[in-house]
Structures are given as C-alpha cells and as structure tokens.
Amino acid sequence: MQTTLGIAQFLAAPAEPAANLDRAVDHIASLAARGCDLIMLPELWPCGFSWDTLADDARAAAEPLDGPRGVALAAAAEASGAWVLAGTVPERVDAGVFNTAVLYAPDGRLRAVHRKVRLYTPAGEDRAFSPGHALTVVRHPVLGQVGIATCFDGDFPEVARTMRRAGARVVLHPAAYEVAAERWWDVLYPANALANGQWWISANQCGVTPSGTLLGASRVISPLGVVVAEAGRVADGADAPAEELVVDLDFASELTQWDETCAALVSEATLSPIIRVIHVA
C-alpha cells in the first residue's frame, strides 16, 4: 500500500514561538493539500535551536501538551486528515521542561508522546531539558509498529536495535542536526536502517542560527540503507529557504526485500550474542 509522506524542513526563529507556530501550522496545511498521509516537522521548532540561548528560549516557549499550542496542533492534524508527527516541542511539567515529540492521529487525538532520552550535552541541551526515560514505539494502522527517536537519540545503534526488538520497522526522527556533525548524519543513519531492517525518516531544521548552522538534508532512508529522497543540504554559514519534501513510498515492498536478503542481521544469534572476555596476563 502506498503512503504519501511530507516533511517540512525550515529554520525556527529563537524567541518567536507564535510566529513559529503559524509557520508549522501552515506547513501541515500545505502538505495535506499535496495529499500527504503522514506529515513530519523538525525538532524544537517552537523555540529554535540556538545553543547559546537554548535554555532561555525553551523555557519561554514551554507549555503543557494540552496548552494553546497543543490545541492548535490537534486542530491542524484534524483539518489535514493525516497522521502528524509535529516535531518536538518544549513540554512544561511540574518537574521541569522536556524535549517532547508529539504524534497526532487524523482525528486530532494525541496518540503518542516521546520525551527525548539522549540530550546532546555539547550543545548544552542538558541545561535546557530534563531527559526522558524510555524509548517509544506506537502502533500505526498502516505502517505497523513505528518508533520515535529525537535527533541524538538515533545516533546510538542500541536505540535502533531496541526499537526493532519491539517490532518497529519504521522510525520517525525529528532533528535539529548541525553541519558540524554531517559525517554522523551520513554514516550512522543508513547503517541503522540496514542493520535493523527499518525505514528511517528524518525531518531536520536548516540554516544559520546565532551559534551554528543546521544541516537540513531531511530525508528518507530505506531498509536497504539507501537514501531514496533528500531535501536541500546547507553549507556551513549559509542560509537556506524552507522546503517541503513529498515522497510516495511503498513501505512494505522494501521491507519484504530486506527480509528476503538481510534477515540474518537480526537473527536470534545476533540479537542475543554471547560475549567472552579473555584476560591476558
């Protein structure tokens, strides 16, 4: 069965949560008008991702998930008639602020929440947010088990493997990935996809922030480790226009191909290896 995927790649403005929300809702409506069944936004679009001011920006933009921003996103998802992974938002709770991915169903209901587990300490993300404590896999009526991993969460091979153990063959990956880590982006994620028989779908911010450049290159990686579609990629210090990437995908056919040719990569032997440590005197 074919699914039409839409990814909105744009640069969020620090300290402008209202304008950023308007931009996000506009992208959801635009991608829905283009026939998308599944829509994705990038990480931390409400507050932007400028390292030097991230803690202040996130606190200023933080809301409970059922606050005004959540109401607006639910309405946008319902109007779109699509599944909407609305990137991540600064979620305010009594215990602090989380970097939280939100997935809405076509009827506007909030169906899944993922609080980012692996905070990127080189950018000071740990000063802005509390970490989540669990990976997230949710049942989608067409795609089956779907994992949600936010940016740095996905850099760790055990995250992809753990979600695969939970049945996830598709992983949605909102990000604010910087140009400085471009090599990681290009190597780690195709490897995750191939090693675990998963589609990896990444929605990234793009362009120059006051403290660095975000890479763009939002993309779709097949279970065979092949980048089948990619949005514009940003050079260090270069601005980039917003972009919408729309792709028609037959998720099942490439998963079947992987199962027929690569399933040994997740055999029981590789999922539960025996480790022998030899001590040499």
N, C-alpha and C positions, 0 to 999 in steps of 0.2 A: 504494500500500500504506500502511495506517495504522500510525503509530508512536505509542505512548503514552509521553510524556515526563514525568518527575518531577523537580522542582527542590526541594531543601531550602534554605530561607532561615533562617538563625539567626545569633546572635551568639556567637562563640567567646570563651572566657574566657582572658585572658593568664595564663601560668604554671600552666595546668591541662591539660597535654597528655593525661593519662589520661582525665580526665572528658570532654574534647573528643572523644577517640577513641570513647568509649562513645556519645556523642551522635551522631557521624557514622555509626557502625555501626547504631544504632537507626533513623536516618532512611533508610538504604539498605534495611533490612528492611521498614520501614513502606511505603516507596514501591514496593518489589517486591510486597508484599501487595496493593497497589492496582493491580497489573497493568502496571507501567511496564516498558518495553523499554529505555529509556535514562534513566539517573539521573545527576543532577549535584549536586555540593556546591560551596560557595563557596571563595574564595581564603583561604589561610592559616588554616584552621580549627584546626590543631593548636596554634598559638601565639597566636591572636588578632591583631588589627591595631591596637594602641595605639602611636601614633608615638613617644611619649617612651621607651618601653621595648622597642621592636620588636627591636632588635639583640640584647638580652639574652634576650628571650623566644624568638626564633627559634633562637639558639644552644642554649638549654636544651632545646628540643623537636626539634632536628635529629637525624635518623637516616639511615643509608643506606636506599635504596629497598627493599632486601631485609631490612631490620631488622624488629623486632617489629610496628611499625605497618604496614609493607607486607604482612607475613604476614596480619595481621588484616583489612586491606582486601581482599586477594586472596580470603580465605575469605568475606568478606561478599559480594563480587561473585559468587563461585561459588554461594553459597547463594541469591542473588537471581535467578540465571538471566538477568540483564540486563547490558547494557553500562553501566559505571560510570565516569564522569569524576569521580574522587574529589577534586575541587577541586585546590588546590595544598598542598604540604607542604614544610617546610624540609628540604632534602636535604643531608646531610653527605657530603662527599667530601674527599680529601686536600687539594684546592685551596681548600676553604672551604665555604660554605653557599650553595645555590641555592634560589630560589623556584620549585618544580617541580610542574607539573601531571602527573597520572598517570591513564591511561586503562586500565581493566581490561576484558577480554572476559568473556562469560558463563561461561567455564570457569575464571575466576580468573587467567588469564595477564595479565601486564602487557604491553599491546600498544603503548602509545605514551607517550613522556615529552617534556614541553616545559619547558625552563628559561626563565623569563621574561627577555625581552631588554631591554625598556624599563623600567628601575627608576624609581620615582617619587621623584625627589630632594627635592621639597618636604616629603615625609613622612619623609625620612631612610632610605628603603629601600636606598639605595646603601651605607649604613653597616652594614646587616644582611646583605646578599646580594651575591654576585658575579653579573654579568649572563650570561645565555645568549648564544649567538652565531648562532642560526638560528631561523627560523620552522618550524612543524611542521604537516605535513599527513599524515593516515593514512587508509588505505582501510577503510571500514566496509562490511559485506556488503550492507546495505540502502540506506544513505544515500550510498554512493559516497565520494568524497574529502571528508574532514572536516578542517577547520582547527582548531587550538587556539591561542587567544590569551588571555593572562592580563591582566586589568584594563587597565593603562596601555598595554600592547601594542596594544590595539584602538583607542586614541584617534587613531592615525595612519592617514590614508587609504591610504598606500602599503602598510601591512600587509594590509589587506583586499584591495587590488588584487593584491598579490604572491601571496596565497593563492589568489585567483581564477585567476590565471595558472597555478597548479599544479593547477587543477581543483576547488578546494574550493567547493562550493555550500552547505555548512552550516559554521558556525563556532561552536564551544563556547567560552564566555567566562566562566570563574570570576573573581570580582571581590571586592574589599573597597573599594567606591566610596563616597566620603564625601558628605554632604549639601552641603558647600561647592561641590562640582563637579556639582551636579544638572543645571545647564544643559547641560554637556558630555554627560552621560548621555542627556538627552532629544533632543539635536540630532545628535551625531556618529554614534550607532549606527543610527538609521533611515536616515541618509544613506549610511553604509557599505553597509547591506543593499540599498538601492535602486540605488546606483551600480554595484554589483557582482553583482546578482542572487543574493544569498546570504540564507539564514536565519541570523540571529544570535540565539543562545540564551545568556542571561546569568544566572548564579547569584551573588547578592550577599549579603554579610553585612548585618545590620541592627541598629540600636540604638546606645546610648551607650557609648563607651569612655572611659577616663580622659583621652584627648586629642582627642576629637571624636566626631561622630555619623556612623554608617554608614547609607547611604540605604535599603537594601532595594530594592524595586522590581525584583526579579528578574523576567525577562520573556522573551517570545518575540517576535521581530520577523520579519515575513515578507519575502520578496524585494521586495515592493512598498513596503517602508518602513513598514508598518503594524504597530503593537503589537497582537498578537492575544490576548495574555494577560499579566497582570502581577500579581505578589504585592504585599502591602501596602507602602506608601511611608512613610518615617519623617520626621517633622519634627525640626528641629534641637533637640537636648536631650531628645528623647522616647525612652522605652524602647519596645520592640516585642516581641511574642511570636514564637516560632519559627513558621514556616508552611511547609506543603508545597503546592506548585503542581503540579497534574496536568492535562495537556492532551493531547488526542488530535489528532494532526497528520497531514495528508496532504502530505508534503513535495513530492512530485512535481507535484501539480496546480498549486501556485502557482509553482513553477519553470517549468513549461510556459507559464503565463500571462505570466510575466516574459519568457521567451524570445520569445514572440509579439509583445510590445508594447514592450519596453525594450532589446532586444539591441543597439541602436545605441550604448548607453552603454559597451559593452566591445568595440566593433568594433576591427579591426586599426588603424584610424586613431587611435582614442583610446588604444589600448594602447601605441602607439609614436609619440607626437607629434613633430613637427619643431618645434624651438624656434629662433626667430630673434631675436637680441638687437640692438636698434638703439641706437647710441650717438649722442646729440645733443650737438653741440659747444656 
